[in-house]
Amino acid sequence: MNITNAFNVTSNQTLKNRLCKSAMTEGVADKNSFCNKRHENLYKTWANGGIGLSISGNVQVDRRYMEGPGNIAIEENTYKEQLDSLKKWANAGRQNATEFWMQISHAGRQTPQPLSNEPLAPSSVQLKIPGKAYGVPKEMSEEDIQDVIRRFVFVSKVAKEVGFTGIQLHSAHGYLLSQFLSPDINQRTDSWGGSIDGRSKLLLTIIRKCRLELGDDFAISVKLNSADFQKGGFSPEDSIYVAKLLENEGINLLEISGGTYEQPRLIGLDDVSINPSRSIKRKESTIAREAFFLDYAEKIRANVSIPLMVTGGFRTLKGMNNALESGVCDVIGIARPLCGDPNSASDIIERKINKLPNYEKTLQIGSGILSTSSRFLSIQAINAFSQMAWFYIQIKRMADGAPPSMKLGVLKAFWLNSRDEKKVLKSLDI
């Protein structure tokens, strides 16, 4: 088995190869949080780049509680106004025989304060990150929970209606569904909290209701943390248990990721912790693996037969094929390499290259190479967030019909991205 092999996701859906563009925030929605031409440009570019599966950035189910000001939001009272744009977006993402899934999300307590002074969360546990403002969350009532369930199911139905070939429920990285799974955030004593069964109830309820509406042949996937990497948080043991529950629900693909805003393992940083006293460090042997979460995927694979996707850190053809041949995972998720070179997937499939570009190794601040080896949190954080901004700007360039720019410096990218976010935030009609 290797990256060129096809993979049957459902009885009527087959991925042409094993490479997936994993979800990345696009940040290009308009002032109404609607889909637009920029999304078409971006996903057509990625589809024509050779990937077998593309997963959108997180589409929000509630405009009041978004991850960022440039998110798409789909709500029942306004969705018809962007219906044509959503159909064009889905069509663009399906070009070149690419399967295109919509990632569906709710930010919960990770809603930035400029968007909501009082976000929702399973319990009133505030997110505190230096330099970022988040409000004290409101503990969700039963009515709030039922409303969130309805919203997830509604957006999943819209995804199918407009032409997406699957959905991914975002239950990782500290967003709302992930918050319910984590005992340090979900401190409820009712049926939506307590044991891991109670903490899993919201995710499982949404999956069941989505399946009833979407049918057995429509792909339903979940993005799940392998762990939060925080003491008292969602543990690897919890993750294995939830994976078993998800297998029982018959989901079509489980993507393994990890970390939260407070523990940014999702961007490959092992030394950065917003709250070091609660950090759980990974073993050096785990860090040395090419993919960030491959060790955790092995443990999950030992317990379930559900199709798995691992995202984060894959760069070499050998590393990808080894992961597939060993049976640890069935699909390889890649993201950042496709920001700098959207055709790199086809290049590695066709063996024009044997390694995807690793831009983190060469991005520079001034005349010095970016380094994450410093033990100073401020330096690491600046480096990490500057790098992230570089990728965001490349995404926006492709959305505007321009190619990625290798001449762009990370400090300029950080400034441009901050400027863009402020501009979008100011323009939002909320």
Beta strands, then each sheet from edge to edge (+ up, - down):
strand 1: 7-10
strand 2: 13-15
strand 3: 19-21
strand 4: 53-55
strand 5: 59-60
strand 6: 99-105
strand 7: 120-121
strand 8: 138-139
strand 9: 166-171
strand 10: 219-225
strand 11: 253-257
strand 12: 308-311
strand 13: 331-334
strand 14: 364-365
strand 15: 368-369
sheet 1: 1+ 2-
sheet 2: 5+ 6+ 4+ 3+ 13+ 12+ 11+ 10+ 9+
sheet 3: 7+ 8+
sheet 4: 14+ 15-
end
